[in-house]
């Protein structure tokens, strides 16, 4: 039995490690055909870059809050970072604080990009069907999207929240000491008291997080607070589907006017997240090449090259 254990462990771990192994490190005896590109394939890359920058933002907010102010700013203006409020920074001249450069750890900016991408991707297919007057297919597409959206967003969020809850129970969720960078003091103060953070407390928190009828201001969950974007994404998705449904029978020019008016109205009402989602719908409507009324808009040379590769690839297939 003992001699067979390593063999069984190898059989279990080999597929997992093979999946996690980067593609450029894999050796293959046969030629792998390139993956087919779609009209929104470039957005996957943009999502990946934005996600990486969000990781940088959380790392910076935790370990280097002094980088929050802009170049030559007088004080730390980001009230979301504990301990940074009211701290004067007379010499905010770090290279990373320069405009454009600091975008690589600008978390809120990247979240805004996520919301615009969601509006663009979720509405593109439905808008194309509406413009071709395929209303039966449009209804099926929207019904499927509405039904699947909660599961696609909330099930991973639930698993992430529960994993963080386990970290709390193990005492691994801690915060840095005030002078950690000066004396390199070890982390000792927990964020939560494991005796008070019970399974029922987690259940109540996750029920609020995944509530499909939640509507109102942005709030942060107790466990793994970056999950605050999940309810916003879900509500934004429902708004997208309602807007696309409500404008599916109007003329293209009128739909553009309605979408632009909704963007301005949401901004005026200080609903910045709704403004971003509807802006994505507006962009999807403007740049829909499948529409018979599409008029090419001058873009950067790089974008033209990408579009040409996608069109050439689609013709081959």
N, C-alpha and C positions, 0 to 999 in steps of 0.2 A: 504493500500500500504506500509506503513511504517513497519507494523508488518511482512510483507512477505519478506522484504529486507534481513534480516539476514539469512533466509532460503535459498534464492537464492544465496547469497554470499557463504554460507556453501556448497551448491551443486556445485558451481564453483571451490572453493578452495580445497575441499576434494580430488579430483583426483590428483590435482597438488601436494599437500602435501604428499599424499600417494606415489607418484612417487619419490619425493625427500627423503623420509624416508629411512634410511639405512636398508639393508636386515636383519642385525642381531637384529634390534629393532622391526621387524615385528613378529606378532603372527599369526600362521597359524594352522588351525585345521586338515589339511591334510599334509602328507609327500610330500615334494617337491623333485622331482627327480634331481640329480646333473646334471649340464649342461655338455653336451658332449664336450670332449676335442678334439681339432684338433692338427695337427702337429705343427702349429704355435701359439697355445694358450699361450704358455709361453712368447711369444713376447708381448702380451697384458700387462702382468705384468711388463715386462721390460720398455715398453712405459710409464706405469703409474709412475714407480719410476723415470724415466728420466724427465717426466713432472713435478713431484714434486720438483726435484732438480733444474729445470729451474726456478720455482717459488722462491726457496731459493736464486738463483743467482740474480734475479732482486731485491729481498728484500735487499740482501747484498750490491749490487752495489748502491742502493739508500740511505740506512741508515748507512752502515758500509763500506765505500770504503777503509778504512785502512786495511781491510782484504784481499784486492786484491793481494798484494805481497805474494810471497811464504815465507816459513819459513826462517828467517834470511836474507831476501832480503834487498838490500840497498835502493831501491826506488820503488815507485808505477809505474809499467810498463804498466798497462792497460790504454791505451790512450782513450778508449771508455767511461770512466767514467769522467764526467766533474768535475774539481776541484782536481783530484787525480794526475795529471801529475806533475812530478818534486818534489813532496812532499817526503821528506826524512823520512824513517822509520828505525830508528837505533835499535829498539827493536821489531822486528817482531818475537815474540816468543809466540804468542797466540796459544793455543792448536788447534784451528780450522784451522790454517795455515799449520799444518803438512801435509806431503805427505799422500795421500790416504784419510785422514780425510777431506781435503779441496775439495775432489771430490764431496761432497754432495752439494756444491754450485758452482760447475764449470759448468757454463752455456754452453760455447762453446763445452766442452767435451760431454755434453748431446745432444746437437744439432747434433754433429757428429754421435752419436748412433742412433738418429732418421733417419738420411740419410742412414745409413747402413741397418737398419731395413726395410726401404722403398724399397731399392734395393732387399733385400731378399724376402720380402712378395710379391711384385709386379711381380717378375720373376719366382717364384716357380712353379706355375701352368703351365705357358707357357713352361718352361723348361721340365717339366714332359711330356707334350703333345708332345714336339719335340723329346724327347728321345724314346717315343713309336710310333713315326712317324704318329701321328694323326694330319696331317697338316690341314685338314679342320676344326677340332675343335680348332686348334691353331689359325687359322685366325679369327674365330669367337670370341675367347677369347681376342685376342689382339685388335680387332676392338671395342669390348664392353669396354675394359679398356681405350682405347684412348678417346672414346666418353664421358665416364662418369667421367674421371679424373678431368677435369676442373670444373665441377659442384660440385664435392665432396670437392675440395680444396677451390675454390673461393667464393662460396655462403656463407659459414660460415665466411670467411675472410671479405666479403663485409658487412655482418651484424655486425661483431665486429668493423669494421672501422666506420660504421655509428653510433654505440653506443658511440664510443669514440668522434666522432664529436658532438654528443648531449652533452656530458660532457663538451666539450670545450665551447659550446654555453651557458651552465649554469654556466660557471666560475669555474668548479670543477677540471679542469686540471691545477694544480699548482706545483711548485717545492719548495724544502726546502730552508730555509734561510741558509747562509753559516755556522753559528754557532748554528745550531739547537740543537745539542747534548750537547752544553755547557750551553746555556741559555734557552733551550726549547722554543725558539721563535716560535710563530705560523706561519703557512704557509701563505704567503701573495702575493708572486709574481707569476702571471700566466705564464704558458708556452706559451700561445697564446693570442692574442688580439681578443676577440670575434667579434669585428667590422670588422676586416680584414679577419677573417676565415669564408667565405661565403659558401653557398651550392655549388656554382659553383667551388670553390676551392677544396671542398671535392670531387666533381664529377671528376675533373681532376686528383686528386690524386688516386682515386679508379680505374679509367680507366687505369692509368699507372700500378697500382698494379695487376690488373686482366688481363692485356694484354697477350693473349695466344702466341703472336709472339715476346714477349720480350726475348731478348737474349743478354747476356753480363755480365758485372760485377755486383756484389751484391750491391743493393741500398736500402735505408731505406725509407719507406713511411712516410708521414707527420703525419698521424693519426695512433696511436697505432703501434709504430715502430717494436715491436716484430713480426709483420706480414711479415717481410722481408723474412722469411723462406718459405712463400707460393709460390712466383714465383720460388724460387730455387727448391722447391719440385716438382712443375709442370714441369719445364725444366728437372730436373733429371728423372722424370717419363718418359718423352718422350725419353730421351736418353736410358733408360732401355729398352723400347719397341723396339727401333731401334736396339739396340745391340742384344736383344734376337731374333729378326727377322733375322738379318744378320748372326747369328751363328746357326740358327735352322737346317740347312742342313749339317753342318760339323760334323765330327766325335767328340765324347765326349772328347778325349784327345786333339784334336786340338782346340776345343772350350775353354777348360781350359787354354791352352797356350795363346789364343787370349785375353781372359778376363784378365789374369795376365799381359800381355803386355799392355793392355789398362789402367790398374791400374797404372802401372809404368809410362806410357806416360803422363797420366793426372797429376800425381804428379810432373813429370818433367816440365810440362807446367804450374805449379802453379794453376791448377784447382782442388783444394782440394775437392770441393763439388762433382764434377763428379767422382773423385777418390773414394769417399765414396759410392756413389750409385752403381758404377760398382763393388766395393768390396762386396757389399751385393749380387749382382748377382753371383759373384764368389763363395761366401759361400753357396748360395742356390744350385749351381751346384755341389759343392763338397759333401754336406750333403743331397743330394736327395736320400732318401731311396727307392723311387718308381722305381729308375733306375735299370735295370737288371745288370748293371756294378758296382753297389754300393759295396764298400768295407768298412766294419765298421772301424771307426777310434777311438782309445782309447780316452775316455772322462772322466770327473770327475765322481765319484760315484753318486753324486746328479743328474747329467744329465741322467745317465743310469736309475735311478729310475723313473724319470719323463717320459722318453721314454717308459719304461715298463708299466706305468700306462696308457699312451695314447694308446699303442697297445692293452692292455687288454680291455680298454673301447671300442675301435673300434671293437674288436671281439664280445663283448657283444651286440653291436648294429647291 
